[in-house]
Structure formats: C-alpha cells, structure tokens
Amino acid sequence: MPVSQIVIRPMRDEDVPVLHAIHERAVSMTCAPLLPGTVVEAWLRDRTPEGYLRARDERGERFWVAEYRGLRAGFASWRGEWLMALFVDPDHQGNGIGRRLFDACDRDAADGGGKIARLGSTLNARGFYEGLGFRVTGEGYEEKFGERVPHLEMLRL
C-alpha cells in the first residue's frame, strides 16, 4: 500500500466503536497464537468502546487514527513518555501503518518537548518495536480476571 494513501489524524468520538473492533481483531488474530485462550479471553473481557473516551478525557491519552482509502485501519495512543497502545487491523498489518502511527505519537510528544521512550509490548510485536529503536528491559504482565496477560517492557534511549 502506498504510504501516500495512509492518512493519520486525531481520534474523533465517532471512531471509537471501530477502534474497539480493531483492537479486538488484532488481539484475537495476531496476539492470540502466542497465548493460552484463557489469557486472550481475560484480556478482552469487559472492554468497551467507552474506555477509549475515558482514557482520552480522564487520563489525558492522546489518540491517533490511521485511515487507508477512507477506512480506519489502526490506532495508537500515548501519554507522557509512554506509548499506551498501537494496534493495526490484521488485514492491514505489514503495510507501514504501525510505523506511521508511532511516528505521529512521537511527533506529538516532541511538540510538547518530550518523546515516546517506554512501552509494554505484546509478545508478537517485539521485532516491530526493536525496529523503532526500542530494546527489551524486562518482562511484565497485567492481571486481568485472574489471568496474567504478559508483555515485554521496552525502552528507547
């Protein structure tokens, strides 16, 4: 897909249901092969589209949306020096969308005098983030409904 056909823009309220669906598809299709089914189920359980609005409005996350030919194909969010989320619909992975989303977050952070330096990577995304200059500094997890959802702690100097 030509990079010129990818549009990166701030999230709008009407994007939220689609971003929620992209997140669930990416976890179910891309992350799931490396995790037990019970972990994937716990990860996705009780997630709602409104959670993205709360993250933006109550916690100050800044969200960016990728469109390809007018269709929303991925999103990313950041706060402080942390990349909070970056998910690309499985049908659009490997086409530069993730890189463009990360760059938008990093430019946004730089405009405020900072940079994206930390993240918790899904197990399948390690190589992607290493390609952006991050390195693994440890392993961690988030407890969800009695299951440990693993991630890699990563840092970019």
HUWO-V847573 format. One record per residue. N is the residue number from 0. RES is the residue in one small letter. PSI is psi in whole degrees, 0 to 359 (NA if undefined). NEAR is the number of other C-alpha atoms within 12 Angstrom. Layout:
n = (N,N)
res = (RES,RES)
psi = (PSI,PSI)
near = (NEAR,NEAR)
This chain:
n = (0,1,2,3,4,5,6,7,8,9,10,11,12,13,14,15,16,17,18,19,20,21,22,23,24,25,26,27,28,29,30,31,32,33,34,35,36,37,38,39,40,41,42,43,44,45,46,47,48,49,50,51,52,53,54,55,56,57,58,59,60,61,62,63,64,65,66,67,68,69,70,71,72,73,74,75,76,77,78,79,80,81,82,83,84,85,86,87,88,89,90,91,92,93,94,95,96,97,98,99,100,101,102,103,104,105,106,107,108,109,110,111,112,113,114,115,116,117,118,119,120,121,122,123,124,125,126,127,128,129,130,131,132,133,134,135,136,137,138,139,140,141,142,143,144,145,146,147,148,149,150,151,152,153,154,155,156)
res = (m,p,v,s,q,i,v,i,r,p,m,r,d,e,d,v,p,v,l,h,a,i,h,e,r,a,v,s,m,t,c,a,p,l,l,p,g,t,v,v,e,a,w,l,r,d,r,t,p,e,g,y,l,r,a,r,d,e,r,g,e,r,f,w,v,a,e,y,r,g,l,r,a,g,f,a,s,w,r,g,e,w,l,m,a,l,f,v,d,p,d,h,q,g,n,g,i,g,r,r,l,f,d,a,c,d,r,d,a,a,d,g,g,g,k,i,a,r,l,g,s,t,l,n,a,r,g,f,y,e,g,l,g,f,r,v,t,g,e,g,y,e,e,k,f,g,e,r,v,p,h,l,e,m,l,r,l)
psi = (128,136,328,342,0,124,129,129,163,152,141,158,319,349,336,313,324,320,320,315,320,314,311,318,317,315,313,328,330,318,326,323,341,4,151,149,325,328,315,317,315,320,317,346,136,16,143,155,327,338,328,321,320,318,319,309,328,330,356,17,144,126,141,143,138,132,141,117,42,355,137,125,350,172,161,155,155,160,130,232,9,131,116,325,147,111,133,136,136,330,346,7,150,12,16,357,316,317,317,321,315,315,321,316,316,319,318,315,318,325,334,8,11,198,156,115,346,151,162,107,141,158,324,343,6,309,321,310,326,323,340,3,9,155,150,130,351,178,147,186,161,130,124,116,44,2,147,115,108,154,165,126,127,149,143,123,NA)
near = (16,12,19,15,19,26,28,34,27,27,30,21,21,16,27,28,21,29,39,33,27,34,33,30,25,32,34,27,23,26,32,25,16,20,24,17,19,19,26,30,23,25,32,27,17,14,19,20,23,20,20,35,25,18,22,25,17,13,17,17,28,37,40,43,42,45,32,28,16,14,22,36,41,48,48,44,40,38,31,24,28,29,37,33,36,40,46,42,35,23,20,26,27,21,23,26,37,37,30,34,38,40,29,31,39,33,21,29,25,18,12,14,12,18,26,36,30,31,38,35,35,35,26,23,33,26,17,25,31,23,15,25,20,25,25,28,20,17,21,19,20,20,15,19,16,15,20,21,31,27,26,27,29,33,26,23,15)
